[in-house]
């Protein structure tokens, strides 16, 4: 299915999307939920608007029954937003007019994008779980965020009204970003508290991404020569690691399972994810551990067992190296934070 949108204005785009897909729409305060019709797939897209529409958060979580291509027409520079998008699950492809490189991303990556006055499209593949967190920033607000910081001058260059050009930059999601993303996806608050919490986490992600991109811009870039089919193979290897986290295959066995050799797996996995196979698995385990600890539903020993550690002590050492705290201290700190900001029930 192809959907054509003529505007980035949420209300206009919503009407166009509804007319072309039959999607249903629910609204509660500043939060809007779009539920996919059963013929298109299962899932939803949530939108929360902050700062009078200058800053928007979009959360996509769905599985499609057929491929979906969303095409966006040319925008005037003043209305073309800056987009910061995090890919939590699945593979998303696309293109931006004026950008020669392939515009695609997989889980564990994020991108900055600015279309200027160029058209673009995004393609979502059927049959795979998609989860993305997207922060849409009005150009004038983004410029205010950058201020006069010379270290961020390369970001300001895309918004120069005398030399407008599209921009696309891909990066690897850091651990700090991953934690903030999980906090957004599992936000337990309601009402005004929820809105404040989600806005603060959106701003935190913008800060982390700006700092990360600033570091990347000053580092010599390595060539990325993976073909689309190779990207899918690396994605398959990643999924096997995650699904068999507690009893994962050896490196050679993993290469055989995805139909490649150890050399190609080593090089391709690093090109796709920016780390080694087992470095990725370790980071994923730690992210899962942090999420379980924050839930307060599992003991530290239970968390260690769930993510595949043979002993609590070995898990504690790895967790402390990653986060700077023992697992029990991390859980206690998060429990105190949740108690302080959780909405209080009316006892009257």
Order of alpha helices (4+ residues) and beta strands (2+ residues): beta-alpha-beta-beta-beta-beta-beta-beta-beta-beta-beta-beta-beta-alpha-alpha-beta-alpha-alpha-alpha-alpha-alpha-alpha-alpha-alpha-alpha
